[in-house]
Amino acid sequence: MALQGRSSPLVAINIRSCSFLLCFVVLLFFPIQQATAGKTGQLTVYWGRNKAEGSLREACDTGIYNTVIISFFSVFGHGKYWTDLSGHPLNGVGNDIKHCQSKKHVTVLLSIGGDGEGYSLPTAKSARDVADHLWNAYLGGHRMGVFRPFGDAVLDGIDFYIGLGPQDKYYDELARSLVAMASRRGKITKQAAVHLTASPPCSRVFDEQASSELETMTRLVERVHVRFYGEPSCGYDYHETRPFWGAWSLWRFRFPATRLHVALPASDEFRGWIDAETLRESVLPSLQDEPRYGGVVLWNRYHDKITGYGHAIRDVV
């Protein structure tokens, strides 16, 4: 099961060679013309944040999602590990994962991190330890003494949903370790590599240090889900849309070889919400002018189930 991805040539601008304000103005008002991506048909949703959203199997059976991301593996980095599924019983999730993968051809990932403070990677060794745990507890490994919460179900990969700050260190080491483990297993079993994605907040592009760290990560992940929700500095605002488009321009030019998916809220309860009609008629056609546009990611299944947002936009993503 593969995530859709594609690289494109470097654009003719070096964002490091000009001031942030100048680059922002240039990218916002004078976009470089390139071939367009158009529709990709890729719709992803986060699942696991509210018991009322229904089962994972139910989400996959809707037929509207290509990828479902289980959230969150939220405690790690200090020898303790925990996956919080907001009241969903773990019993049965493994069978749902296999149903999604084999019957519905849906890619199922596990998102690590979240909005809490129960995780960090203080050392490179802690990163390798977490990678070892993820490999043996959720992915293709099996080791005596390591509990597999989802039984013998093997997830397709890992999504990095990491906040800003010092806890960002060593995630590249974690990613490399997972890639190395998958590579060693592939030589034996001929199975596909573990899929890695990253889901940073859209404001991260404004932070030089954070953006530099993400550049390292983008060499290791297949795609980036840019979170345009809950962000006052770059979330969509009907009264002033320039921050949204300015951030999108910086993302597309700073990461020219990365497949970018636009992560949006499925409900107006979150900052950055775009009504379905505006998204269909105005926003998506402009986003799809970018050849690295990869699709839409929805936060989250609970709100999408209530609003029907995914159904409303499915044919235009």
Buried (B, 14 or more C-beta within 10 A) or exposed (E): BEBBBEEBEEBEBEBEEBEEEEBBBBBBEEBEEBEEBEEBEBBBBBBBBBEEBBBBBEBBBBEBBBBBBBBBBBBBBBEEBEBBBBEBEEEBBBBBBBBBBEEBEBBBBBBBBBEEEBBBBEEBEBBBBBBBBBBBBBBBBEEEEBEBBBBEBBBBBBBBBBBBEEBBBBBBBBBBBBBEBBEEBBEEEEEEBBBBBBBBBBBBBBEEEBBEBBEEBBEBBBBBBBBBBBBEEBBBBEEEBEBBBBBBBBBBBBBBEBBBBBBBBBBEEBBBBBEBEBBBEEBBBEBBBBBBBBBBBBBBBBBBBBBEBBEBBBEBB
